[in-house]
Amino acid sequence: MSVTPRAGLRRKIWVAFILQAATISLAAVVGVYGASAVLKHVLIQRALQQEAAHFWHRRDLDPRAEMPDTYNMTGYLRPASDAANNLPAPLRALPPGFHSLPRAQGGSLVLVEDRAGQRLYLLFKQEQVDSLAFWFGVAPLALVLIVVYVIAWSTYRASRRAVSPVIWLAGQVQQWDPDHPDIDSIKPENLPRDVEDEALALASSLHEFASRTVRFVERERNFTRDASHELRTPLAVIRVATDMMSVDEALTPMSRRQLGRIQAAGRDMEALIESFLILAREGDTGLPDEDFSVGEIVDEEIDKARTLLAGKPVEIVLQRNSDFELHAPARVLSVLLGNLLRNACHYTDAGSVTVVVDPGQIRIIDTGVGIDKADLERIFEPFYRAGDRRKDGQGIGLSIVQRLSERYGWPVRLESEPGRGTCASIRFPQLQI
């Protein structure tokens, strides 16, 4: 078995860890930016306003009070009517309020206030704001990130160790050969020591299930091998006996009709058994792939179907517009085509059954009773019988046709109209362009 999973558990856990780290980093960047904005536009602005209020209070008490002039803050006081006189160029055009100067102009935070004809300028250095943002924003967040990353990495390693037994188990199952699975590799006594709890229960259940499946497949293979002989032998005896009886001229018309029914039922049973055996072998049909002419199979099945129309005013017509070859078991196409032909002959009491061979397609068109829309939707269901239910039949022929078509990739489609007949088509997509 060779299946490449789109995303294993390890990959999913790793992706979850990366997404978690990326989300935390993004949150940290946003947090630092938000802290810087709060520090810059809230705390510093409020501090400057308080510093301005304190200066005006000192100014009221002592008109000669000095301007603030510290390492972090510088102040200027000028008449409001001539504020531009003797001021640094970046401050001259600033109106009252809180401002942030560009980096090229020093990057200071500036508060401008007017009072009693005087204009106060308080400047706070941007470098100090950045320093405060780093020590009160970046540094704590960096420490938090380190702690979070360590915890997340530890969680990732623990999660990886927790799912390792399941990943190992999946790897063992993935390496199985579908025809001969190595189920002993997951026996409880053969598991690694770190496999326990849920993984051990899963391995045990999977081993038991696989063992039962292997035994079932073996029984099924034995049955199909034996049934291939045991079921065909009595049918062959019935066929030979009825063929010998049919040449007896002493048979009454009633007896000859009953004998014909026995012969038809025997042929149907042979085809049904052949279909069941092909379907039951599942991957080991016992039928070799070969290159064969579709036209030859069509001719053979038409010859077999002619016996089904004995006594009926129905003609089988072959319209060969093309011939092509397939590489597959020829018997499968025979069974599939034979079922469709028998169905057409069975439900056609007068007119014709036309077999049309087109490039990459075979169509069987009859002039029979047809199928209404409600029956057509259920026609492929097992044991469902459409049309005249008084006619003989088990209602499983079309179900077999659908299963064979799905296995070999030959789509079958039915189109029908009550009273006007049915058209069954078999397409071979690998041959169509």
C-alpha positions, 0 to 999 in steps of 0.5 A, spaced: 500 500 500 502 506 497 498 512 500 501 519 501 497 523 506 496 530 505 498 532 512 501 527 517 500 528 525 507 531 526 506 536 520 499 538 523 502 539 530 508 543 527 504 547 523 500 548 529 506 550 533 508 555 528 502 558 527 502 559 535 509 562 535 507 567 529 500 569 533 504 570 539 509 574 535 504 578 532 501 580 538 507 582 542 509 587 536 502 590 537 503 590 544 509 594 544 506 598 539 500 600 543 505 601 549 509 606 545 503 609 543 500 609 550 506 612 553 507 617 548 500 620 547 497 619 554 503 618 559 508 623 556 502 628 554 499 628 561 506 629 564 507 635 560 500 638 562 502 637 569 509 640 568 506 646 565 501 647 570 506 647 575 510 652 572 504 657 571 503 656 579 510 657 580 510 663 575 504 666 579 508 666 586 514 668 583 514 672 576 522 671 575 521 663 576 526 659 571 524 655 565 524 648 566 531 645 563 533 638 565 536 632 561 529 630 559 525 637 558 527 644 556 522 650 556 521 656 552 516 662 554 515 668 549 510 673 548 504 670 545 504 676 540 511 674 538 512 667 539 517 666 533 522 671 536 528 667 538 525 660 538 528 654 535 525 653 527 521 647 528 517 650 534 515 657 531 509 655 527 506 650 532 499 652 535 497 651 542 496 643 543 500 637 543 505 636 538 510 630 535 516 633 531 519 629 526 525 625 527 529 630 522 527 636 527 529 632 533 523 628 534 521 631 541 514 631 544 512 638 544 506 642 549 504 649 547 500 653 552 498 660 552 496 664 558 496 671 560 499 673 553 505 668 554 506 662 550 509 656 553 513 651 550 515 644 553 519 639 549 520 632 552 526 628 548 524 623 543 530 618 545 527 618 552 520 616 550 524 610 546 528 608 552 522 608 556 518 604 551 523 599 551 524 598 558 517 598 560 514 595 553 519 591 549 523 588 555 518 585 559 514 583 553 521 579 550 521 576 557 514 573 556 515 571 549 521 567 551 517 564 557 511 562 552 516 560 546 519 555 551 512 553 554 510 552 547 516 548 545 515 543 551 508 542 549 510 541 542 515 536 544 510 532 549 505 532 543 509 529 538 511 524 543 504 523 545 502 521 538 508 518 536 505 511 537 499 512 532 504 515 527 508 509 528 502 504 527 500 508 521 506 507 518 506 500 519 499 499 516 501 504 510 506 498 508 502 493 508 501 489 501 493 489 500 493 482 498 498 479 503 498 484 509 503 483 515 498 483 520 503 480 525 507 487 525 502 490 529 501 484 534 501 487 541 507 483 543 511 486 537 509 493 539 515 498 541 515 499 549 512 506 548 506 504 545 501 504 550 494 506 552 489 508 546 495 507 541 495 499 544 488 499 544 487 501 537 493 496 535 490 491 538 483 492 535 486 493 528 490 487 529 483 483 530 480 486 525 485 485 520 485 478 522 478 477 521 478 480 514 484 475 512 480 469 514 474 472 511 478 473 504 481 466 505 474 463 506 471 467 500 477 465 495 476 458 497 468 458 496 469 462 489 474 456 487 470 451 489 463 454 487 467 455 480 467 447 479 461 445 483 456 450 480 458 449 473 457 441 473 450 440 474 448 446 470 452 443 464 449 436 466 442 440 465 444 443 459 446 437 455 440 433 457 435 438 455 439 439 448 438 431 447 431 432 449 430 437 444 431 433 438 426 428 441 420 429 435 415 425 440 415 431 445 408 435 445 408 442 444 407 443 451 413 439 453 417 443 448 415 449 451 417 447 458 423 444 455 425 451 452 424 455 459 428 450 462 434 451 457 433 459 458 433 458 465 439 454 465 443 459 460 441 465 465 443 461 471 450 460 468 451 467 466 449 469 473 454 464 476 459 467 472 457 474 474 457 472 481 464 469 481 467 475 477 465 480 482 466 475 488 474 475 487 475 482 488 482 484 485 483 476 483 478 475 478 482 469 475 481 472 469 487 474 465 488 481 461 488 480 454 488 484 448 481 482 444 477 485 439 470 488 441 467 486 435 468 478 436 465 479 443 459 482 440 458 477 435 458 471 440 453 475 445 448 476 439 449 469 437 447 467 444 441 472 444 438 469 438 436 463 442 432 467 447 428 470 441 425 463 439 418 464 437 418 472 438 417 476 432 423 480 434 430 481 430 437 482 432 440 487 428 448 489 428 450 495 426 458 496 426 460 503 425 467 501 428 471 496 431 476 497 436 480 493 441 480 493 449 486 490 454 482 487 459 479 480 461 474 478 455 469 474 459 468 481 463 465 484 457 461 478 455 458 478 462 456 485 462 454 485 454 450 479 455 446 481 461 444 487 457 442 483 451 438 478 455 434 484 458 433 487 451 430 480 449 426 479 455 422 485 455 421 486 447 415 482 444 416 485 437 420 489 433 428 489 433 434 489 438 439 493 435 446 493 437 450 499 435 458 499 435 461 506 435 468 508 436 469 507 444 462 505 445 456 500 444 449 501 444 443 496 445 437 499 442 430 495 443 423 496 441 420 493 448 416 496 453 420 501 456 421 504 463 418 509 466 422 515 469 420 512 476 423 505 475 429 508 471 431 512 477 432 505 481 433 500 475 440 499 478 438 497 485 439 489 487 432 485 486 428 491 483 424 489 477 421 494 472 416 494 467 412 487 467 413 484 473 410 478 471 416 476 466 421 471 469 427 474 472 430 475 479 432 483 478 439 483 479 442 483 472 442 490 472 445 491 479 451 486 476 452 490 470 453 496 474 458 493 479 462 490 473 462 497 470 464 501 476 470 496 477 473 496 470 471 503 469 466 502 463 460 507 465 453 504 463 447 509 461 440 507 460 435 511 456 428 509 456 421 511 454 415 507 456 412 504 450 417 506 445 423 502 448 430 502 451 437 504 449 443 501 454 450 504 452 457 502 454 462 507 454 470 506 454 473 512 456 480 510 455 478 510 448 475 516 447 478 523 445 
